[in-house]
Amino acid sequence: MSPFKSEAQRRKFYTLYEQGKISKKTLTEWEKATAGKKLTERKKEKAGKTK
């Protein structure tokens, strides 16, 4: 599993878990992969990328 990239992504995963769209196992794996890392509030976009 990949670690969370930002606090916003972490919140999104907890929301998906509460809605039953992802399992507790998935959430736990991502939390373990992120353990001890300092996360930014939001991931910054790469320069030159447009929406």
N, C-alpha and C positions, 0 to 999 in steps of 0.2 A: 504494500500500500504506500501511497505517497503521503507526505506530511501536508498539513494545512499550509496554505500560502499566506493567509491573512486571518484576522479576527472575524472579518465579514464572512469569509468562507466557513469558518468554524460555526458561526451562528446559523448559517444556511443549512449546514448538515444537521444541527440539532433540531431545526424546524422540520426538515425532511423526516427525521427520526420520529418526532412527535406526530407527524401526519401518517406514519406507517409506510413511508416510501423507501426507507432504507432500514436495515436491521441494526440491532444493538451491536452485533459482532462487527459490522462494517464501521460503525462509529467508534468502537473501542480500538480497532486496528489503526484508524487514522489518528486517534488521540495518542496511542503508543508511539507511532512514527513521528509525532510532533513533540513529544515530551521534552521539556527543557528548552525549547526554542522560543526566542522572542519574536513575536509576530507583529507586523505592521497592521494598522487598522484596515487599510485596503491595499491591494497589490497595484503598483503603478503600471500603466500601460507602456509598452515599448515605443520609442520615438518613431514617428512616421506612420503609426498604425491609425487607421480611420475606422469609425463605427459604421 
